[in-house]
Amino acid sequence: MSEPLNKPKCPDCKVIGNEFIVCEPSEKRSRLNDPWFETAYCSNCGHVYGVFAKVVYKPSPIPMGNSGF
């Protein structure tokens, strides 16, 4: 497979390449030992690209009663 045309570049330290993007799971865990979230950051300077939820629960239905809504 060929190399991508555009490689990611850190906005703070300007290093280029996927090898500088690190994704680390949270220390806090769910009951099933899954990490609650993962943090993606630059391994060179620590710039945080984002925090991504790993454990997502289905929303519970809201009881509506007899109000007609």
C-alpha positions in Angstrom: 0.0 0.0 0.0 1.3 3.5 -0.8 2.1 6.3 1.6 -0.6 8.8 2.3 -0.2 12.2 0.6 -0.8 14.2 3.8 0.8 13.1 7.0 -0.4 14.5 10.3 1.6 17.5 11.7 1.6 18.6 15.3 0.3 22.2 15.5 2.6 23.0 18.5 6.0 21.4 17.8 5.6 20.8 14.0 6.8 17.1 13.9 5.3 15.2 11.0 4.1 11.6 11.0 1.7 9.0 12.6 4.6 7.7 14.7 4.3 10.8 16.9 0.6 10.3 17.7 0.1 8.2 20.8 -3.2 6.9 22.1 -3.3 6.0 25.8 -6.3 4.4 27.7 -7.5 6.0 30.9 -6.5 4.5 34.3 -10.2 4.5 35.4 -12.0 1.4 34.3 -15.6 0.3 33.9 -17.1 -2.7 35.8 -16.0 -4.9 32.8 -12.4 -3.4 33.0 -12.8 -1.4 29.8 -11.1 2.0 29.8 -13.6 4.9 30.1 -11.8 7.0 27.5 -8.6 7.3 25.5 -6.4 10.3 25.1 -4.6 11.0 21.7 -1.5 13.2 22.1 1.8 14.1 20.5 4.7 12.0 21.9 7.2 14.8 21.2 5.6 17.8 23.0 2.4 16.5 24.7 -0.1 18.4 22.6 -3.5 16.8 23.1 -5.4 16.0 19.9 -8.5 14.8 21.7 -10.2 12.6 24.3 -12.4 9.9 23.0 -15.1 7.9 24.9 -14.6 4.2 25.0 -17.5 3.2 27.2 -20.9 4.4 25.9 -24.2 3.3 27.4 -27.5 3.2 25.5 -29.8 6.0 26.7 -32.6 4.9 28.9 -36.1 5.6 27.7 -37.8 8.5 29.5 -41.3 7.6 30.9 -43.8 10.1 29.4 -47.0 9.4 31.4 -50.4 10.5 30.0 -49.6 14.0 29.1 -49.9 13.3 25.4 -46.4 14.3 24.4 
